[in-house]
Amino acid sequence: MNNDRLPRAWTPICTLDDIVPNTGVCALVNGEQVAVFHVNRHEEDTAVYAIENFDPGSQAAVLSRGLIGSLGERIVVASPIYKHHFDLRTGECLESPEYSVSAFATRVEDGQVWVAV
Amino acid sequence: MKIIVIGHGMVGHKLVECLAQDAAHGLDITVLCEEPRPAYDRVHLSEFFSGKSADDLSLVEPGFFERQNVLLKLNAKAVSIDRAARTVTVSTGETLPYDRLVFATGSYPFVPPVEGRERADCFVYRTIDDLEAMQECGARSKTGTVVGGGLLGLECAKALRDMGLQTHVVEFAPRLMAVQVDEGGGRVLRTKIEELGVTVHTQKNTTAIVDGENGSHRMQFADGTHLDTDMIVFSAGIRPRDDLARDSGLTLGARGGIVIDNACRTSDPHIYAIGECALWNGQLFGLVAPGYDMARTVARQLLGEPAEFAGADMSTKLKLMGVDVASIGDAHGTTPGSRAYQFSDERKQVYKKLVVSECGKYLLGGVMVGDASEYGTLLQMMLNRIELPEAPEFLILPQSDGKAKPGLGVDALPAAAQICSCNNVSKGDLCAAVCAGATDIGALKCATSAGTSCGGCVPLVTQVMKAEMKKQGLAVNNHVCEHFPFSRQELYHIVRVEGVRSFGELLAKHGRGLGCDICKPTVASILASCWNEFVLKKEHASLQDTNDYYLANIQRDGTYSVVPRMAGGEVTPDGLIAVGQVAKKYGLYTKITGGQRVDLFGARVEQLPFIWEELIAAGFESGHAYGKALRTVKSCVGSTWCRYGVGDSVGLAVELENRYKGLRTPHKIKFGVSGCTRECAEAQGKDVGVIATEKGWNLYVCGNGGMKPRHAELLASDLDRETLVRYIDRFLMFYVRTADRLQRTSVWRESLEGGLDYLIDVVVNDHLGVAAELESDMRHVVETYECEWKKAVTDPETRKRFRHFVNSDQADNTVTFVEERGQIRPATPVERQAKLVSIPVVVETV
């Protein structure tokens, strides 16, 4: 939903250690709430994903507080309010596609987490 | 065709149901019901005293009598019949014409002609009105006596005992249930019933009832003894209600009953009789299943098909005050040449007998008391004339280790075998329904009605279902989710036995994928129940639902509510002031909960630790309102203040709440403690309910309010405090071990094979030999309790997670409140839209 607005800029958010493995945090980036997740299968398999924090289903800014999991091949977060699942790679809402959110690019450099919003 | 049905009992209603299914035949049905309410379940009448309402017992589906062709007249007793004119005159004065008339008038309780039987507080046990009158009397009585030790008499004794009365049963014959069980069975039954606190007097012939000294009545017996009691219930057998038939000139049996032929027709071909009022082949049928059969027979004829009633098997299995009693076929071995096998265990109080044919190949009958688990198998063997195994005694002997009982797999049954006799459902019907997709017991009951009347066949129905599903290659899948091929119970077992300490370890060993929002909280709960480590410890934090993660309850707008523990609902004025001050300082919406404490709403995550610090400073700790854990122990004020109280309910509630606080369970659990039988704490609507008695405490379990209310059941009575706590320890840990995820105790109990008796066996009698283990598991949890709020605010690693933004100290700008009745509430989307306009300004100024 933000694709046609501003050119995306990389912003440093926090260190990877600031995010408890397999949980999310919420970051304030240019006035936007972004949910950033630290997915950790084991030591060598760490990934960071970012999607909008606002859950259109519940109309509350809560997605960063959802439980992370996998459904088949998808990596998802379950909204803590009505438990809709959002694909962390695409922002797609599995149960109600009309509630899908934007996903953002992320990278980790020297232990620093960056998000492109 | 105009049809009038006289009587709206179970059988009358079954007939109407069968007829109403087919509206196309142009039948015009009128049902005359003398009672003020439509048909109800008389088989389960005694449940009225353990909490079921008249509505719960109703057999009539909502809207049933709204259909065009069926008219139910309540309070309408048929008073006379003009067979020549084919009319029925009703107590309301109306005269109604009929083409076909059906008697379904049932029976009335026989009251022996004892002098004084008309006295006040003497009752019969038949209708809900009778029960209401008994209930009223029971509330002001201390002792109650049932005259009659038959099936109904013992049901009735249960009702008196459920009302908390000192209960006596007076029987004329030398043993209880003389019709169904033999002497050996009667002996065991008596011991069992007496163990339950009911006094049994056999061979007592009541000659008169006069004023009593230690009760309002004195029953005088022929042998010169007497018994004082406050209320008397006659349940000494039933007699067919055939007076109207007699007045109409229909043929009756020598000892009563309306004579019918195989078509259930009386001596007047336009008139049928069905159920307990009908006499077929010289036989009366006091059970519901043959009555239903007669109803179906008549219905088919009225719909233009031939049908005949072919008699009925009178085998029965029932539970009397928790004692299993079953009687099959020729229980007394009256068939010439028959031989019997008997087994009796006086220690466990079990008695079993088989009656086999002279040739030894076929089962003719049997008696089981104390344990009737083989009933289904034996009944099918008898009904289907299945050849007995070489050594039939092994059918009733207890299993010795490693040796399987010679069962009759359900596969041995022919498709025509009748599994549910109440609703005439065959094995073939069940298999067809399973094939059509009814693959759980609820769906199967819905599809076939099997097991929906007396429920006795449910274990067999389940076996047939499972066998058929296996045949179809359908898996009976109870896995928690795609990540673990196990049920919650199995996961619990794995965690416990393998000593698994983290989700990661469990997933690596037994699961796949990343886990999900189903299995993570489930495993978190299991780990907490087993090892009781801090839920926000680094390896556990990511498993917690947001409520457990933030130790508060998320609300619709993403804010949280905070509930400090007020054990037993007790709070000091200073405590209450402190809670009020915190609420005021943080602008929280304040509401009193149903669990006797205070809920503070509208807290943002970053405010939570500060709010807790202040509450902790005032002496409060976490109320675990956010957890699948013990919530509250509700109490009434009890004997300390209440002039009626007999026990210190608040004191016990505080002790129990402090004992079990923090225990993680498959779902939330609530307790209640009442100081007397007035039950002001509504303990019988709770997972664990305790009610004070003169002699100690009664323990009730598995009650529930909410969506599907369930009355709790009595697990044990008159306990001292120490035993009470021990039983609760065992009960809770057994629930923790064996329940499914998010299964409240009420649903768990419903699905528990063996029901309440099994639960009593495990918790009270330690049948599984696990009581010591359950107690020690609980001890570990109790001893390792820590207040989670205190832990969270004092542990810097944990505390720093309590902020909305990882990179800013700002608050969540989407949270907006408006004021209502002097407090905050979340803004509606429209209100929020109006307010949001100002938000960019706020953001820019920061």
Interface residues (C-beta under 8 A of the other chain):
Chain A: I13 C14 D18 I19 V20 P21 N22 T23 V25 C26 A27 L28 G31 Q33 V36 V39 R41 F54 S58 Q59 A60 A61 V62 R65 G66 L67 I68 G69 S70 L71 G72 I75 V76 A78 P80 I81 K83 H85
Chain B: E482 H483 G513 L514 G515 C516 D517 C519 K520 P521 K538 A541 S542 L543 D545 T546 Y549 Y550 I554 R556 D557 G558 R801 H804 F805 V806 N807 S808 Q810 D812 T814 V815 P829 R832 P840 V843
